[in-house]
Amino acid sequence: MKKILIVDDSFFMRNVLKDILVNVLGASEKGGFASRQKAAGGYKILEAASGNEALKQFEMERPDLIMLDIIMPEGEEEGIRVLRTVMQRDPKQRVVMISAVGQDATKEKCKRLGVKDYLIKPFDDEQIAETVKKYLGD
């Protein structure tokens, strides 16, 4: 089962992304996973509400795809710090930034660090589903 780690300090946004993965990808939330993990069409969905929690999840679970917000309570570029750390540990890791910050300089910095894609909030369901399919080969 492929693993997707959703990293966003907003509980609401994490749920929006989970709902898209479950509903658009035709997934079911049934399964014997802990409350923070859902089965979604062959995907195991993991969550993190902070940069430090994201790095712990990354080390423990080694997700196939990380969907990462930039701005979190730890700082305005917390997502970029997480991206940098993840890419140093695993340069082949697939990371998609999902942020309301769409400045060219920020997007360019993320691309230099190895991000695969950069989606701007608000996004639509199909955009998320197509991005997941693109990077997980489904």
C-alpha positions as CSV (number, residue, x, y, z in Angstrom):
1,M,0.0,0.0,0.0
2,K,1.4,3.4,-1.0
3,K,1.7,6.0,1.7
4,I,0.8,9.7,1.4
5,L,1.9,12.1,4.2
6,I,-0.3,15.3,4.4
7,V,1.5,18.1,6.3
8,D,-0.5,21.2,7.2
9,D,-1.0,22.9,10.5
10,S,-4.7,23.4,9.6
11,F,-6.9,20.5,10.7
12,F,-9.5,21.7,8.2
13,M,-7.0,21.6,5.3
14,R,-5.8,18.2,6.2
15,N,-9.4,16.9,6.2
16,V,-10.1,18.6,2.8
17,L,-7.1,16.8,1.3
18,K,-8.1,13.5,2.9
19,D,-11.6,13.8,1.6
20,I,-10.4,14.5,-1.9
21,L,-8.2,11.4,-1.8
22,V,-11.0,9.3,-0.4
23,N,-13.8,10.7,-2.7
24,V,-12.1,11.5,-6.0
25,L,-9.8,8.5,-6.1
26,G,-12.8,6.3,-5.2
27,A,-11.3,5.2,-1.9
28,S,-12.7,3.9,1.3
29,E,-11.9,5.0,4.8
30,K,-12.4,1.5,6.1
31,G,-9.5,-0.4,7.5
32,G,-7.7,-1.2,10.7
33,F,-5.6,1.9,10.9
34,A,-5.1,4.3,13.8
35,S,-7.3,7.4,13.8
36,R,-4.6,9.4,12.0
37,Q,-4.3,6.9,9.2
38,K,-7.0,6.2,6.6
39,A,-7.1,3.7,3.8
40,A,-7.8,5.5,0.5
41,G,-7.9,3.6,-2.7
42,G,-4.8,1.6,-1.9
43,Y,-3.2,4.6,-0.2
44,K,-2.4,4.8,3.5
45,I,-2.9,8.5,4.5
46,L,-0.7,9.9,7.2
47,E,-1.0,13.3,8.8
48,A,1.3,15.8,10.5
49,A,0.4,19.2,11.9
50,S,3.9,20.6,12.3
51,G,7.3,20.4,10.7
52,N,8.8,18.3,13.5
53,E,5.9,15.9,13.4
54,A,6.3,15.7,9.6
55,L,10.0,14.7,10.0
56,K,9.1,12.1,12.6
57,Q,6.5,10.6,10.3
58,F,8.9,10.7,7.4
59,E,11.5,8.8,9.3
60,M,9.1,6.2,10.7
61,E,6.9,5.6,7.6
62,R,9.0,6.6,4.6
63,P,5.9,7.8,2.6
64,D,5.8,7.5,-1.2
65,L,4.5,11.1,-1.5
66,I,4.5,14.1,0.8
67,M,2.0,16.9,0.4
68,L,3.6,19.8,2.3
69,D,2.4,23.2,3.3
70,I,4.9,26.0,3.6
71,I,3.7,28.3,6.4
72,M,3.2,26.6,9.8
73,P,3.3,27.9,13.4
74,E,7.1,27.2,13.7
75,G,7.8,29.8,11.0
76,E,6.9,31.3,7.6
77,E,9.2,28.9,5.8
78,E,8.8,25.9,8.0
79,G,7.7,23.8,5.0
80,I,10.9,24.8,3.2
81,R,12.9,23.7,6.2
82,V,11.1,20.3,6.2
83,L,11.6,20.0,2.4
84,R,15.4,20.7,2.7
85,T,15.8,18.1,5.5
86,V,13.7,15.5,3.7
87,M,15.6,15.9,0.4
88,Q,19.0,15.7,2.2
89,R,17.9,12.4,3.7
90,D,16.3,11.0,0.6
91,P,17.0,13.0,-2.7
92,K,14.5,10.8,-4.5
93,Q,11.5,11.6,-2.2
94,R,8.5,12.9,-4.0
95,V,7.3,16.1,-2.4
96,V,4.4,18.3,-3.6
97,M,4.1,21.8,-2.0
98,I,0.6,22.9,-1.4
99,S,0.4,26.5,-0.3
100,A,-1.4,29.8,-0.5
101,V,2.1,31.4,-1.0
102,G,2.6,31.6,-4.8
103,Q,5.5,34.0,-5.1
104,D,7.9,33.1,-7.9
105,A,10.9,33.3,-5.6
106,T,9.4,30.8,-3.1
107,K,8.4,28.4,-5.9
108,E,11.9,28.7,-7.4
109,K,13.5,28.0,-4.0
110,C,11.4,24.9,-3.6
111,K,12.2,23.6,-7.1
112,R,15.9,24.1,-6.4
113,L,15.5,22.0,-3.3
114,G,13.9,19.2,-5.3
115,V,10.1,19.6,-5.0
116,K,8.3,17.7,-7.7
117,D,5.3,20.1,-8.0
118,Y,3.8,23.2,-6.5
119,L,0.1,23.7,-6.1
120,I,-1.5,27.0,-5.1
121,K,-4.5,27.1,-2.7
122,P,-7.3,27.2,-3.4
123,F,-7.1,24.0,-5.5
124,D,-9.8,21.8,-7.0
125,D,-10.3,18.1,-6.3
126,E,-9.2,17.0,-9.8
127,Q,-5.9,18.9,-9.5
128,I,-5.1,17.0,-6.3
129,A,-6.2,13.7,-7.7
130,E,-4.2,14.1,-10.9
131,T,-1.1,15.2,-9.0
132,V,-1.2,12.1,-6.8
133,K,-1.7,9.8,-9.8
134,K,1.1,11.5,-11.7
135,Y,3.7,10.9,-8.9
136,L,2.5,7.6,-7.6
137,G,1.9,6.1,-11.1
138,D,-1.7,5.2,-10.6
